[in-house]
């Protein structure tokens, strides 16, 4: 019986030692996997570069001027989303944020604000026309 007890304690001791040894030599490393954020581009472009990018990239062209300003003339293909109108935010939520997005206003101020706002909303590529429609139409 003493021999049996010795074996029982012996095996238990070895098992614990092995268990402790395996835990002490086992290295586990937690690696946090994060989704990489898409690259973002936000640029203010002169008329020539704006037109060049607009021709080569398929995207959205947004005139952020008022409806009256838009009615007085705009860049072909532009949709009118008035920056000062309360509907701007709801309209932006319906747009594809992964497409290159071109914005302009009359002189460049409102569209500069809209560019920043669109980037904050997750748009990945936004271009603002320096000088706005006034500069473009010269």
N, C-alpha and C positions, 0 to 999 in steps of 0.2 A: 504494500500500500504506500509506503514511503517512496518507493521507486516510481509508482504511478503518480503520486503527488509531484515528485520532482520533475517528471516528464511534462505534466500538466502545466506547472509553473514555468518550466523551461520553455515550452512551446509558446506559452502566453507571453513570456518575456521577449523571446526572439521575434514573435509576431509584432509586438509593440515596437521593438527596436527597429525592425524592418519597416514597419509602418511609419515610425518617426523619421527613420533615415530617408524613406522615399519622399516624405513630405518636406524634409529639410533640403533634399537635393533637387526636388521638383521645382522648376521655375515656371511660373505662369505670368504672362504679361498681358495686361488688358490694353488693347489697341482701340482707340476711339475711331470709328469710321464715320467720316463726315462727307456729305455730298458737297462737291466743289461748286462754288457759286459760278454762274456763267460770267464770262468776261463782259465788262461794261465799257461802252464808248460814249462819251458825251463831248461833242465838239461844236464850237462856234465857227461857221464857215463863211468865207467871202462868197460873192455871187457866182464866180466862175467855178469854184470848187463845189459849191452846193449843187449847181447844175450838173457838173460832172458826176458826182456821187449819185444824184437823183437818176441820171441816165443809166448808170451801171448797176445800181442796187435796186432790187424789187422790194418796195416797202410802202409805208404809209406816208402821205403828204397831208399835213394838217395846217390849215389856216386858222389861227386862234383869234382872229379879229372878230368884231361884231358882225351881225348879219347885214347891217347897212354897209359896212366897209367891204364885206365880201361881195355884196351885190354890185358894188362899183368896179369890180374886176378882181381876179385872183390868178394864181398860177394854175394852168391846166391840170386837172386831175385831183386838185385839192378838195378835201372835205372840210366843212366849216364847223369847228367846235369852239365856240366863243369862250375864251379864257375867263371873262368877267361874268359869264352866265352860270347860274347855279347848276346847270345840267352838264357842265364839263366833266366833273368827277364820274357821274354815272355813265357817260359816253365813253370815257377812257377805260372803264372796267370791261367794256365789251370788245376792246381791241386786242390784237395779237401782240403781246409784249416781246416776242422773239424777233419780230420783223424790224428792219431798219426803219426808223421813224424820223421824218423831216418836219420841222415846225417853223412857222414864220408868222409875224404879225405886221403891223404897219412900219415900225422902225427898229424892232429888235428887242424891245424891253419886255413885253408880255411873253413873247416866245422864249426868251431867256428864262423867265420864271417857270413857264410851262415845261421847258427842257429839264430843269431841276426837279420839278414835281414828277414828271414821267419817270425819271431815273429812280426817285424815291419809291415809286409804285412798282418797280421791278422791270421796267423796259431796259433792254440790254444794249441798245444802240440808238442814240438820239442825236440829231444834227439840227442846229439852230442857224437860221439865215441872218448873218450880220447885216444890219441896215434894213432888214425886213423887205416887205413888198415895195416900199419906196425905192430901195436900192436895186432891187431886181428889175423893176419896170423902167429904169433909166436907160 
